Amino acid sequence: MAASPDPVREYLRHTVATLAYRGGKAVRGVSDDVAAHVLGDRTRTPLAILAHINDLLDWAMQLCEGRHVWKASTPGTWADEVARFHRGLAAFDARLAAPEPLGFPPEQLFQGPVADALTHVGQIALIRRLAGSPVKAENYFKARIERGRVGAEQAAAAFEFD
């Protein structure tokens, strides 16, 4: 008889799906001007933030294998980084769904790379608003977020508003 899924890992998978939903909404339809928008000399552009999120997902994969390895990348194009975002989410979700033990506890994976990535998605949304390209507001409580749905194709918004 197969072991039942670990509820903490399944909850982390739901969190990763939430990152895919909210992050996907924040990165969809961004122009080159918005991707390069600079708020000040001590802030990152949305492109640099997205590349950092992707580095966080790469780090999460390393942590899953028991390695604490950080590698900062040079941002590619917006389209390349968006594709990398969804590939990273898919790889991370698949690793969480696999039966093999994780190299670090799921709680640490959440408190490190996942929570940081969620914070940075909010930064992209804020910069988009300031750059004149706001993300449509939504009641995320009503969103149809499902474990395992981590690609660019997400459920339609259940309740958006201005």
C-alpha positions as CSV (number, residue, x, y, z in Angstrom):
1,M,0.0,0.0,0.0
2,A,1.4,3.4,-1.0
3,A,2.0,6.0,1.7
4,S,-0.5,8.8,1.8
5,P,0.7,12.2,0.6
6,D,2.5,14.4,3.1
7,P,0.0,17.2,4.0
8,V,2.8,19.7,4.5
9,R,4.3,18.9,1.1
10,E,0.8,19.1,-0.5
11,Y,0.2,22.5,1.1
12,L,3.6,23.7,-0.2
13,R,2.5,22.5,-3.7
14,H,-0.6,24.6,-3.3
15,T,1.6,27.6,-2.4
16,V,3.7,27.0,-5.5
17,A,0.5,26.9,-7.6
18,T,-0.5,30.2,-5.9
19,L,2.8,31.6,-6.9
20,A,2.2,30.4,-10.5
21,Y,-1.3,32.0,-10.5
22,R,-0.3,35.3,-9.0
23,G,3.1,35.5,-10.6
24,G,1.6,34.5,-14.0
25,K,-0.8,37.4,-13.7
26,A,1.9,39.8,-12.8
27,V,4.2,38.9,-15.7
28,R,1.6,38.5,-18.4
29,G,1.4,41.2,-21.1
30,V,4.4,43.3,-19.9
31,S,5.9,45.6,-22.5
32,D,9.6,46.1,-22.9
33,D,9.3,49.6,-21.4
34,V,7.6,48.3,-18.3
35,A,10.1,45.4,-18.0
36,A,12.9,47.9,-18.0
37,H,11.1,50.5,-15.7
38,V,13.5,52.1,-13.2
39,L,12.0,53.5,-10.0
40,G,15.4,54.7,-8.6
41,D,19.0,54.0,-8.6
42,R,18.7,51.5,-5.8
43,T,15.8,49.4,-7.1
44,R,15.6,46.5,-9.5
45,T,13.7,46.6,-12.8
46,P,10.8,44.1,-13.2
47,L,13.1,42.2,-15.5
48,A,15.8,41.9,-12.8
49,I,13.2,41.0,-10.2
50,L,11.8,38.2,-12.4
51,A,15.3,36.9,-13.1
52,H,15.8,36.9,-9.3
53,I,12.6,35.0,-8.8
54,N,13.9,32.4,-11.2
55,D,17.1,32.2,-9.3
56,L,15.1,31.5,-6.2
57,L,13.3,28.7,-8.0
58,D,16.7,27.2,-9.1
59,W,17.8,27.5,-5.4
60,A,14.7,25.7,-4.3
61,M,15.5,22.8,-6.6
62,Q,19.0,22.7,-5.2
63,L,17.6,22.7,-1.6
64,C,15.3,19.8,-2.6
65,E,18.4,17.8,-3.3
66,G,20.0,18.8,-0.1
67,R,22.4,21.3,-1.6
68,H,22.5,24.9,-0.4
69,V,23.7,26.4,-3.6
70,W,22.9,29.9,-4.8
71,K,23.7,31.2,-8.3
72,A,22.6,34.6,-9.5
73,S,21.9,34.8,-13.2
74,T,22.1,37.6,-15.8
75,P,18.6,38.5,-16.9
76,G,17.6,37.4,-20.4
77,T,14.7,38.9,-22.3
78,W,11.3,39.3,-20.7
79,A,9.9,36.4,-22.7
80,D,12.8,34.2,-21.8
81,E,12.5,34.9,-18.1
82,V,8.7,34.3,-18.2
83,A,9.3,30.9,-19.8
84,R,12.0,30.2,-17.3
85,F,9.6,31.1,-14.5
86,H,7.0,28.5,-15.6
87,R,9.7,25.9,-16.2
88,G,11.1,26.5,-12.8
89,L,7.7,26.2,-11.2
90,A,7.0,23.0,-13.1
91,A,10.3,21.4,-12.0
92,F,9.8,22.5,-8.4
93,D,6.2,21.2,-8.3
94,A,7.2,17.9,-9.8
95,R,10.0,17.5,-7.3
96,L,7.6,18.2,-4.4
97,A,5.1,15.7,-5.8
98,A,7.8,13.0,-6.2
99,P,8.0,10.3,-3.4
100,E,11.7,10.9,-2.8
101,P,12.6,12.7,0.5
102,L,13.4,16.4,0.3
103,G,16.9,17.6,1.2
104,F,15.4,20.2,3.6
105,P,12.1,20.4,5.4
106,P,9.1,21.9,3.4
107,E,8.7,24.6,6.0
108,Q,12.2,25.9,5.2
109,L,11.5,25.7,1.5
110,F,8.5,27.9,2.1
111,Q,10.2,30.4,4.4
112,G,13.2,30.8,2.1
113,P,12.7,30.7,-1.7
114,V,8.9,30.5,-1.9
115,A,8.1,33.3,0.5
116,D,10.8,35.5,-1.1
117,A,9.4,34.8,-4.6
118,L,5.9,35.8,-3.5
119,T,7.2,39.0,-2.1
120,H,9.0,39.8,-5.4
121,V,5.8,39.0,-7.4
122,G,4.2,41.8,-5.4
123,Q,7.1,44.1,-6.3
124,I,6.5,43.5,-10.0
125,A,2.8,44.2,-9.6
126,L,3.6,47.5,-7.7
127,I,6.1,48.6,-10.3
128,R,3.6,47.8,-13.1
129,R,1.1,50.0,-11.4
130,L,3.6,52.9,-11.1
131,A,4.6,52.4,-14.7
132,G,1.0,52.8,-15.9
133,S,0.4,49.1,-16.6
134,P,-1.4,47.8,-13.6
135,V,-2.4,44.2,-12.9
136,K,-6.1,43.9,-12.7
137,A,-7.2,43.6,-9.0
138,E,-8.7,40.3,-8.0
139,N,-10.2,38.6,-5.0
140,Y,-7.6,35.8,-4.8
141,F,-9.6,34.0,-2.1
142,K,-12.0,33.1,-4.9
143,A,-9.3,32.2,-7.5
144,R,-9.3,28.6,-8.9
145,I,-5.8,27.6,-7.8
146,E,-5.0,23.9,-8.0
147,R,-1.9,22.0,-7.0
148,G,0.0,21.0,-10.0
149,R,-1.3,23.9,-12.2
150,V,1.9,25.9,-12.5
151,G,2.2,26.7,-16.2
152,A,1.3,29.9,-18.1
153,E,-2.2,28.5,-18.7
154,Q,-4.2,29.3,-15.5
155,A,-7.9,29.3,-14.7
156,A,-9.8,32.5,-15.7
157,A,-10.1,35.0,-12.9
158,A,-13.1,34.3,-10.7
159,F,-13.6,37.9,-9.5
160,E,-11.6,40.8,-10.8
161,F,-12.4,44.4,-10.1
162,D,-11.0,48.0,-10.7
